[in-house]
Amino acid sequence: MRENIYDRGDNDARLPKPFATVKSFCEPGKHKLKHSILRIVAIGLSLLTFTSAQAAEGTVAFEVLKPEAALQAAQAALENCRASGYQVAVAVVDRFGGIQVVLRDQLASPRTVDTAIGKARTAAGFRTNTTDMVSVTAEGTPQAGIRNLPGVIVIGGGMFIEAAGSLVGGIGVSGAPGPHLDDICAQAGIDNIEDLLEF
């Protein structure tokens, strides 16, 4: 007759095998193995954290304008100029000068598109409004050579855009009767998304 292990007198035999295994693992004699496993897990987690920290030191995080915000700013600038009777082009670029939005009113000259893009890129690239660059890059000044750089347009109408002190892009307007009027429209575009830039 085959012996039934569950009729034995020892306690482990009366438990289903999985529970008997757990019990034997937790016995005092098995504590060293348990602690070794826990130590290995802890070391692994520490190495993972250290590796993540090292990776973070080699990268940088930055803010960029969402396409919806860029479009809203461009539309607000265009509407502001249109309300004053000016037919203009508006461009919004990201912090690296990449074009996000370009709008040209129906009667604005085609050349205003490239000019608006150049103004936006110049403002973002130098983190300076283009009107403020006019005097510091005038002929005879040490910075005069900036005007000769490819794509740089030093004339009013370009403004850089910041969010919580971080550069996020630039806006350029071209086509109003004067650069100072381009500035007004560009500023209207920035003001329109001000609430979206506060984070």
Kinemage of the C-alpha trace (Angstrom):
@kinemage 1
@onewidth
@group {chain A} dominant
@subgroup {mainchain}
@vectorlist {calphas} color= white
{ca met a 1} P 0.000 0.000 0.000
{ca arg a 2} L 1.459 3.372 -1.064
{ca glu a 3} L 2.094 5.775 1.785
{ca asn a 4} L 0.047 8.973 1.815
{ca ile a 5} L 2.391 11.840 2.612
{ca tyr a 6} L -0.460 13.832 4.103
{ca asp a 7} L -0.834 11.157 6.828
{ca arg a 8} L 2.685 11.811 8.082
{ca gly a 9} L 3.213 13.406 11.409
{ca asp a 10} L 5.486 16.215 10.251
{ca asn a 11} L 3.832 19.604 9.664
{ca asp a 12} L 5.367 20.273 6.255
{ca ala a 13} L 3.854 17.113 4.846
{ca arg a 14} L 0.382 18.219 5.892
{ca leu a 15} L 0.693 21.432 3.885
{ca pro a 16} L 0.238 21.569 0.113
{ca lys a 17} L 3.661 21.560 -1.513
{ca pro a 18} L 3.758 25.282 -2.437
{ca phe a 19} L 3.060 26.284 1.160
{ca ala a 20} L 5.577 23.813 2.475
{ca thr a 21} L 8.199 25.365 0.160
{ca val a 22} L 7.428 28.874 1.366
{ca lys a 23} L 7.624 27.768 4.952
{ca ser a 24} L 10.957 26.032 4.469
{ca phe a 25} L 12.345 29.113 2.663
{ca cys a 26} L 11.407 31.292 5.601
{ca glu a 27} L 13.013 28.989 8.150
{ca pro a 28} L 15.978 30.535 10.050
{ca gly a 29} L 18.445 28.443 8.070
{ca lys a 30} L 17.287 30.007 4.805
{ca his a 31} L 17.568 33.666 5.870
{ca lys a 32} L 21.015 34.106 4.320
{ca leu a 33} L 19.699 33.204 0.881
{ca lys a 34} L 16.747 35.531 1.326
{ca his a 35} L 18.968 38.429 2.367
{ca ser a 36} L 21.317 37.763 -0.561
{ca ile a 37} L 18.446 38.007 -3.028
{ca leu a 38} L 17.186 41.226 -1.453
{ca arg a 39} L 20.696 42.670 -1.537
{ca ile a 40} L 21.055 41.870 -5.247
{ca val a 41} L 17.718 43.549 -5.974
{ca ala a 42} L 18.742 46.647 -3.989
{ca ile a 43} L 22.078 46.898 -5.813
{ca gly a 44} L 20.311 46.541 -9.159
{ca leu a 45} L 17.927 49.385 -8.324
{ca ser a 46} L 20.816 51.567 -7.193
{ca leu a 47} L 22.689 50.981 -10.456
{ca leu a 48} L 19.561 51.789 -12.449
{ca thr a 49} L 19.109 55.065 -10.563
{ca phe a 50} L 22.792 55.969 -11.018
{ca thr a 51} L 22.639 55.233 -14.750
{ca ser a 52} L 19.509 57.392 -15.124
{ca ala a 53} L 21.203 60.265 -13.294
{ca gln a 54} L 24.240 60.028 -15.585
{ca ala a 55} L 21.997 60.066 -18.658
{ca ala a 56} L 20.230 63.184 -17.375
{ca glu a 57} L 23.574 64.982 -17.100
{ca gly a 58} L 24.141 64.488 -20.821
{ca thr a 59} L 20.803 65.888 -22.003
{ca val a 60} L 18.857 69.120 -21.719
{ca ala a 61} L 15.138 69.818 -21.467
{ca phe a 62} L 13.521 72.868 -23.067
{ca glu a 63} L 10.115 74.344 -23.807
{ca val a 64} L 8.667 74.770 -27.293
{ca leu a 65} L 5.516 76.417 -28.598
{ca lys a 66} L 2.643 74.108 -29.406
{ca pro a 67} L 1.396 74.501 -32.986
{ca glu a 68} L -1.963 75.687 -31.678
{ca ala a 69} L -0.339 78.494 -29.675
{ca ala a 70} L 1.861 79.502 -32.621
{ca leu a 71} L -1.177 79.677 -34.908
{ca gln a 72} L -3.156 81.686 -32.362
{ca ala a 73} L -0.351 84.236 -32.045
{ca ala a 74} L -0.027 84.569 -35.817
{ca gln a 75} L -3.747 85.033 -36.282
{ca ala a 76} L -3.914 87.672 -33.537
{ca ala a 77} L -1.035 89.614 -35.112
{ca leu a 78} L -2.638 89.432 -38.562
{ca glu a 79} L -6.001 90.577 -37.216
{ca asn a 80} L -4.408 93.469 -35.360
{ca cys a 81} L -2.717 94.741 -38.508
{ca arg a 82} L -5.852 94.153 -40.581
{ca ala a 83} L -7.922 96.175 -38.103
{ca ser a 84} L -5.518 99.057 -38.661
{ca gly a 85} L -5.816 98.723 -42.423
{ca tyr a 86} L -2.473 96.954 -42.997
{ca gln a 87} L -2.061 93.894 -45.209
{ca val a 88} L 0.825 91.900 -43.777
{ca ala a 89} L 2.496 88.527 -43.510
{ca val a 90} L 3.135 86.930 -40.125
{ca ala a 91} L 5.577 84.147 -39.304
{ca val a 92} L 6.097 82.239 -36.071
{ca val a 93} L 9.191 80.074 -35.576
{ca asp a 94} L 10.332 77.806 -32.768
{ca arg a 95} L 13.369 78.496 -30.601
{ca phe a 96} L 15.661 77.017 -33.277
{ca gly a 97} L 14.199 79.051 -36.141
{ca gly a 98} L 12.080 76.237 -37.538
{ca ile a 99} L 8.931 77.590 -39.179
{ca gln a 100} L 5.715 76.756 -37.328
{ca val a 101} L 3.213 79.133 -38.938
{ca val a 102} L 3.165 81.542 -41.884
{ca leu a 103} L 0.099 83.644 -42.717
{ca arg a 104} L -0.143 86.179 -45.530
{ca asp a 105} L -3.144 88.439 -45.880
{ca gln a 106} L -4.773 88.426 -49.287
{ca leu a 107} L -3.328 91.742 -50.494
{ca ala a 108} L 0.073 91.537 -48.787
{ca ser a 109} L 3.045 91.476 -51.130
{ca pro a 110} L 4.625 88.028 -51.648
{ca arg a 111} L 7.998 89.401 -50.524
{ca thr a 112} L 6.570 90.023 -47.051
{ca val a 113} L 6.606 86.278 -46.370
{ca asp a 114} L 10.381 85.895 -46.520
{ca thr a 115} L 10.849 89.133 -44.611
{ca ala a 116} L 8.508 88.040 -41.819
{ca ile a 117} L 10.289 84.697 -41.533
{ca gly a 118} L 13.673 86.422 -41.435
{ca lys a 119} L 12.546 88.788 -38.700
{ca ala a 120} L 11.148 85.956 -36.583
{ca arg a 121} L 14.308 83.870 -36.983
{ca thr a 122} L 16.554 86.829 -36.211
{ca ala a 123} L 14.660 87.679 -33.018
{ca ala a 124} L 14.680 84.065 -31.835
{ca gly a 125} L 18.277 83.443 -32.894
{ca phe a 126} L 19.665 86.458 -31.056
{ca arg a 127} L 16.993 86.463 -28.339
{ca thr a 128} L 16.571 90.136 -29.074
{ca asn a 129} L 13.760 92.091 -30.706
{ca thr a 130} L 14.877 93.220 -34.146
{ca thr a 131} L 14.087 96.871 -33.398
{ca asp a 132} L 16.617 96.742 -30.537
{ca met a 133} L 19.241 95.371 -32.921
{ca val a 134} L 19.051 98.306 -35.333
{ca ser a 135} L 21.260 100.672 -33.354
{ca val a 136} L 23.712 98.107 -31.992
{ca thr a 137} L 24.432 96.724 -35.476
{ca ala a 138} L 24.663 100.081 -37.223
{ca glu a 139} L 27.542 100.712 -39.599
{ca gly a 140} L 30.749 101.456 -37.727
{ca thr a 141} L 29.786 99.454 -34.619
{ca pro a 142} L 31.617 96.242 -33.612
{ca gln a 143} L 28.416 94.243 -34.261
{ca ala a 144} L 27.803 95.678 -37.738
{ca gly a 145} L 28.829 92.409 -39.362
{ca ile a 146} L 25.748 90.683 -37.927
{ca arg a 147} L 23.689 92.278 -40.687
{ca asn a 148} L 25.681 90.358 -43.274
{ca leu a 149} L 24.942 86.953 -41.820
{ca pro a 150} L 22.703 84.746 -43.989
{ca gly a 151} L 19.021 85.116 -43.185
{ca val a 152} L 19.445 87.923 -40.680
{ca ile a 153} L 17.021 90.828 -41.087
{ca val a 154} L 17.658 93.785 -38.819
{ca ile a 155} L 14.522 95.870 -39.103
{ca gly a 156} L 11.604 96.294 -36.724
{ca gly a 157} L 8.843 93.703 -36.649
{ca gly a 158} L 10.604 90.689 -35.148
{ca met a 159} L 10.144 89.738 -31.484
{ca phe a 160} L 11.317 86.780 -29.456
{ca ile a 161} L 8.800 84.828 -27.378
{ca glu a 162} L 9.495 83.624 -23.841
{ca ala a 163} L 7.631 81.386 -21.427
{ca ala a 164} L 8.591 81.550 -17.767
{ca gly a 165} L 11.954 83.047 -18.733
{ca ser a 166} L 12.698 80.377 -21.335
{ca leu a 167} L 12.981 81.134 -25.046
{ca val a 168} L 10.268 79.303 -26.989
{ca gly a 169} L 10.243 81.056 -30.363
{ca gly a 170} L 9.960 84.227 -32.364
{ca ile a 171} L 7.297 86.122 -34.308
{ca gly a 172} L 7.848 88.343 -37.335
{ca val a 173} L 5.505 90.758 -39.088
{ca ser a 174} L 6.126 92.445 -42.426
{ca gly a 175} L 3.993 94.731 -44.572
{ca ala a 176} L 2.809 97.556 -42.324
{ca pro a 177} L 3.706 101.134 -43.394
{ca gly a 178} L 6.585 101.210 -40.926
{ca pro a 179} L 8.684 98.817 -38.803
{ca his a 180} L 7.265 100.304 -35.590
{ca leu a 181} L 3.792 99.345 -36.788
{ca asp a 182} L 4.995 95.807 -37.529
{ca asp a 183} L 6.184 95.745 -33.923
{ca ile a 184} L 2.735 96.664 -32.633
{ca cys a 185} L 1.125 93.787 -34.510
{ca ala a 186} L 3.810 91.330 -33.395
{ca gln a 187} L 3.349 92.375 -29.783
{ca ala a 188} L -0.421 91.897 -30.146
{ca gly a 189} L 0.251 88.321 -31.225
{ca ile a 190} L 2.408 87.634 -28.176
{ca asp a 191} L -0.070 89.300 -25.831
{ca asn a 192} L -2.839 87.084 -27.178
{ca ile a 193} L -1.121 83.901 -25.999
{ca glu a 194} L 0.317 85.318 -22.786
{ca asp a 195} L -1.965 83.155 -20.638
{ca leu a 196} L -0.757 80.049 -22.476
{ca leu a 197} L 2.864 80.907 -21.746
{ca glu a 198} L 2.517 81.182 -17.966
{ca phe a 199} L 3.483 77.804 -16.507
